[in-house]
Amino acid sequence: MELPKCQKCNNGLLIPLSDYGQEGASVMYKAWACTNPDCGFSLRVDKGEITYGKKIEPKH
C-alpha cells in the first residue's frame, strides 16, 4: 500500500491507525497521522464525525 504524502507539511507520510469501537469491533483506518513529528497532523473519525488538524503530542 502506497501511503499518501501529508498535505500540511509535504514532508511526512500519512499512516493509518486502527482502533476498537464501543462494542469491541475492530475499526480499520479510524485515524490517519503524519509521520513528521514537527507536523503532527491527524485526521480521525468518531461516531461518523470527521475531525482534523489537531496536533498529536507525546504523552509524558
C-alpha positions in Angstrom: 0.0 0.0 0.0 1.4 3.4 -1.0 0.9 5.9 1.8 -0.2 9.4 0.9 2.1 12.4 1.5 1.0 14.8 4.2 -0.6 17.9 2.5 0.1 20.1 5.6 3.9 19.7 5.8 4.8 17.9 2.5 7.5 16.1 4.5 5.8 13.2 6.2 3.5 10.4 5.2 0.0 9.8 6.5 -0.2 6.5 8.2 -3.4 4.7 9.0 -4.3 3.8 12.6 -6.9 1.3 13.7 -8.9 1.1 17.0 -11.8 -0.8 18.6 -15.3 0.5 18.6 -17.6 0.8 21.6 -18.9 -2.8 21.0 -15.3 -4.1 20.8 -15.4 -4.5 17.0 -12.2 -3.6 15.0 -12.4 -0.2 13.3 -9.9 -0.1 10.4 -8.4 3.3 9.5 -10.1 5.2 12.3 -7.4 7.8 12.1 -4.5 8.9 10.0 -1.4 10.7 11.4 1.6 12.4 9.9 5.0 10.7 10.4 6.7 14.0 10.7 6.9 14.8 14.5 7.3 18.5 13.8 4.0 18.5 11.9 1.8 16.2 14.0 -1.2 16.5 11.7 -4.0 14.0 12.3 -7.4 13.1 10.8 -9.9 10.9 12.6 -13.4 9.6 12.5 -15.5 9.5 15.8 -19.1 8.3 15.6 -19.4 9.4 12.0 -17.9 12.8 12.6 -14.5 13.8 11.0 -12.1 15.9 12.9 -8.7 17.1 11.7 -5.8 19.4 12.3 -5.3 18.6 16.0 -1.5 18.2 16.6 -0.5 15.0 18.1 1.5 15.5 21.3 3.5 12.8 23.1 2.2 11.7 26.5 4.5 12.1 29.4 
